[in-house]
């Protein structure tokens, strides 16, 4: 799977372009996916939950809510990101 941090950055740049063109409603999609992809990168890079595992954990579920649940689980254990 492609590097989620790179995809996140690309979506963030696309959102900024849309905002600068006063296309605010369309920018939300890009900002949202940028945040989702960055969260996937953080779970993989800082907590060892690789992309395949994240996908299998969310299969058949609303992937947005299941990834949020994984993040809250880690944050609830007070795991902080240092990289």
N, C-alpha and C positions, 0 to 999 in steps of 0.2 A: 504494500500500500504506500502511496506517496507520503512524503513527509508532511504531517498535518500542520507543523509550524509554518512551512512555506505556503501551504494552501491558505492558512489563516491570514498570513500577511498579505497575500494576493487579494483575498476578499476584503480586507481592511482598506487596502489601496483603492479597490473598485468602489467601495462605499464612499470613500472620500471624494472620488471623482464625481460620483452621482450627487453628492451633497453640493459640491462646487457648481454643478449644473442645475441646482435647485430641484433635483428629483428626490425629494426627501422620502416619500413612501417607498420608492424602489431601493433606497439605500438600506432600509431596515433589514431586508433579506440578507444583504452582504454582511452587515454588522453582526447579525444573529449567527450566521454560519462561521464567521471569523471567530466568535466567542466559543462556539461548539467545537470547532476544530482545534482551537488553542487548548480547550479543556481536555480533549483527547490526547494531545501532545503532552500535557502536564501529567496526566494519569500514566502515560507510557514512560516518559523520560524520568519522572521523579518518584514513581511508585511501582514501576515494573509491571504495570498492567498493559501488556502489548495490545496492538490494535486488533489482532485476531481474537484475543480474549474479550476485549471490550465489545466486539461485534457479536460474539457468541452469547455473552451475558445479556445483550439487549435484543437478541433475535426473537421476533414475535411480540416484542413490546414496543412501546413508544420510546425510541432511542433517546430522545431528548430528556425525558423524565428519568430513564434508567441511568444515563450518564450523570445527571444531576444527583441522583441518589448515591452513586459511587463517589462523587466529589464530597457530598455531605458526610458520607461514612468516613472518608479520610480526614476531613476537617474536624469531625467530631472526636477523632483520636488525637487532635492537635498536631497533625503532621504538617510541617511548614516547608515551603519550597526554598531551597538555598542555592540552586544552580541558576 
